[in-house]
Amino acid sequence: MNTTPRWIICEHCDSMFESVPLARGQKSQCTRCGAVLERAQRMSIQALFALALTAAMLFILANAFPVISISMEGLSNQATLWASVEALAQGRITPMAAVTGLTIILAPLLQITLLCWLLGFATAGRAAPGFKACMRALEHLRPWSMLEVCLLGILVAIVKLAGMLDVHPGVGLWALAMLTVLLILISGKDIRRLWDDLEGQIK
């Protein structure tokens, strides 16, 4: 039986602590800065995989359908996430189009793909090929996935335009809102449990 203690390093102050078993609903905090170190596991691997697949479907809907529709005096227009990136590329702030495409389309797409890849193998009790690289890539992608910022910007635009035009939220907006919540749930610290659950199979 392996009795080697597992250590946790605080992301905020670099203090090191020995991990302790947590009951449902409990969390451990850094005694130095008060940051949350670890939370008790809330969902099974199967549940996380199901949410990852749901996120993949919502991502398709969020990009395939308009997020907002506007109309005025018989004229109407619809905007999708990709159309917003194309619109930015036509003006003087073309570099912003690349950043926008990275943060609201490419980074979330890679994030969802990696989650499905890792959790799909984990449900079978196996470590996915390239496990270490995929887990590290997820950590690097997390700050670049800014769907919540995009969602907030769309909501602000709807409020501002509502006084001048007829504004209607589209299917893409509802899909984007649900996708944002799902990614927060499954791509946070909970996914790090795979390091422990698959410890004997990671090469």
N, C-alpha and C positions, 0 to 999 in steps of 0.2 A: 504493500500500500504506500502510495506517495504521500509523505507528510511534509514536503517542502512548502513553506508558507508562500502565499501569493501576495505580491506587493502592488500598491496603487500609488501613483505619483499625482499630486494635485496639479492640475493644468494651470492654475493661477499663481501659485507661489513655489512650486516644485518640492513641496514637502512630501516625504515618503511615509506611507502607513501600511500596516499589514491588513489584508482583507479579512473581514469577519462575515460569517453567514448572516443574511438578512431575512427576516420574516416578511410576508406580503405587506406592502404598504410602508415598509421602513426604508430609511436612507441613511447613508453615512456621510458625515461632513468633516471637512478639514478643521482641525482644532486651532490652526494658525490664522486662516483667513475666512473660514466659514463657508467656503464653496462646497457644493455637493460633489462628493467623490464617486458615489455609486448608489444606485437604487435597486430595490428588490425586483427580480424578474416579474414582469406583469403579464407577458404573453408567451405562449409556446412558440417554438420555431415554426410549426405548421401554421399558426395564426399569423406570424410575421410574413411568411411566404405568401399566404392568401392576400394579405394587405399589399404586398409588393406587386402581385399580379393585378390587383384592383387598381393600383397606382399606374401601372402600364396602360390599362384600358382608359383611365381618366386622362392620361397624358395625350393619347390619341384623340380623344374627344376635345380636349382643350385646344389642340392645334388644328383640328379639322373644322370646327364650328366657330362662328363669330363670337367674340367676347362682348361686343357692344354693337348695337344698331342705333343709328341716328336718322331722323327724318325731319323735313321742314318744307312746308308748302308743296307737298307732292314729291319732293326729291328725297331719296334715302340712300344711305351708305352703311356698309358693314365693315367691321375691322376684326381681323384675326391677329394672333400673336405674330405669325410670320409676316403678315401685311405691315405690321408696325415696324418690324425690322427693315423691310424693303423701303418703307417711307423714309426712315432715317438715312438710309443709304443714298437717297436721291438728293439730299441737301448738302450744306456745308459741313455738317457734323458727321460725315461718313464714318470716322473711327468709332463713334458712339453706336453705330449699327452693329459693328463687330462685338463690342462689349455687351450690348443688349442681347444679341443672338447667343452669346456664350452663357450669359447668366439666366436667361429665361427659357432657352431651348436646348442647347448642347449640354450644359452641365447637368440639368435635371434628367435628360435622356440617358447620359452615361451613368448617373447615380441610380436610376431605376434599373437599367440593364445589369449593373454590378450587383445590386440587391437581389434581383431575380436569379442571377447566376449563382451567387453564394448560398442563398437560402434554399434554392432548388436542390443543391447537393446536400445541404445540411439536413433537410427533411429525410433524406435517405441515410443519414448518419455518416456522411462522407465529407471530407474537405474538398472543395472545388479545385480543379487545376488552376495554378497561379494564385492560390489563396492569399498568400502574404502580399503580393503585389496589388491584388484587388482590394484588400482591406485598407492598405495604405492609400490607394487611390481614392477610396471613399472618404477618408479623413481629409484629403486635400481638396476634394470636390465640394465638401459641405459648405465652406464659406463662399464658394462661387455660385451656388444654387440660390438664387434670390427670387423665387416665385412669390414669397410673401411681400417683398418690396413692389413687385409688379402688380400684385393684387391690390395693394394699398393705393398705388398710383392710378389704377383703373377706377377704383371707387371714388377717389378725389375728382377725377375727370368727369365721372357721371354726375356728381353733385354740382360741379361748376357748370356743366353743359345743360343740366336739367332746367335752368331758368331761361335758356335761349332756344333750345331745341327739344324735340320729342326724343327721349333717350330710353332705350330698352336693353336691359342686360340679356346677353345671349346664352345659349347652351354652353359655350366655351367658358364663360365666366363662372358658372356654377361648377363645371368640371374642374376649373383651375382652383377654385376655393377648396373643394374637397381634396384635390391632389396636394395642395399645400399642407393641409392638416395631416394627411397620410404620411407624407415625407418627413414631417416633424416627428411623427410617432415612430417610424421604423428606421430612420437613418441617424438617430441620436446615439446615445451611449448604450442603448439596449443591444445594438448589433455587435458590440464588442464582446459580448458573451460567447460568440463563436470561437474566440481564441481559447477559452476554457473548455467549452463543450467538445471541441474537436482537437484538443491538445495532443492526443496520441497519434493523430493522423497528419498533422501539419509537417510538411517537409521543407 
